Amino acid sequence: MSSSGVLYIVATPIGNLFDMTYRAVEVLQNVDLICAEDTRNTGRLLRHYNIATATVAFHDHNEQQKAASMLEKLQSGMDLALVSDAGTPLINDPGYRLVHLCREAHIQVVPVPGACAAITALSAAGLPTDRFHYEGFFPPKKVARQQLLSQLQDESATLVFYESPHRILDTLDDIIEVLGAQRNLVLARELTKTFETFAALPAQEMREWMLADPNQQKGEMVLMIQGYQADPQAVSSEAMETLKLLSSELPLKKAAAMTAQIYHLKKNILYKLGLELGL
Ligand code: SAM
């Protein structure tokens, strides 16, 4: 039998403190040490649940250096828990290096599941969830953001992003430019908190709605983008009108290609629709 300790990866609430699981409380009470992204922040959670276990800072800036000493503690038989500020550790939060080291050293790593903003958002968005593509945060720079969106423009799975409030309008601009004004979005804001909001709108309308109500630009957010729809039903009536107009002056192939470019659609779908309509 190994005398090494266990590393528990413990999810914590993303806003509402009642979203802590019984098991998470029990594990945090019983481990020898809690590695926390921000010890002050975690301290509030621990006080709420009367957990007296000691904490140590474990964040992006000291992970590399701390991981080795945490491994030593585990090898000496101590049980540790890793928590982040909110939600599931390692999901856009520190911990990867430590878990990787532990796996290599055959230390037992046990997940204690709970809240995760991406999954919470998806579960109530009303977008397809059978396949989704999680990207974490958008790149902060416009060029990189647009490049990423171009790479994803034909992705049919629901796209899930985290975004910060001060970049959301710029990001919406890029979505409109690269994926088109009509692409359906769902914004999940302030999940599990007092001002929890879900808004489902096409990209252009989402931008206008946010500009009209600056409160909607605030707080924590998950932005979901409906995957690319090869379904002809997804061709808007506006795009169909453009196709009809252009095909009255141009060969259908050319009209379909131009309409596809304007509305960020697939030209072969428009061409097929044109043939069906006898254009
Ligand atoms: N590990 C966390 C998880 O499991 O969701 C994510 C950590 S990441 C550093 C923080 C980002 O998650 C926020 O900027 C926001 O985009 C998203 N997020 C966290 N809590 C949220 C909430 N209550 N409502 C909406 N988004 C949230």
Residues whose N, C-alpha, C, O or C-beta is under 5 A from the ligand:
A	BS01	SAM	I14 G15 A86 G87 T88 P89 I91 N92 D93 A115 C116 A117 A118 Y162 E163 A188 R189 E190 L191 E220 M221 V222
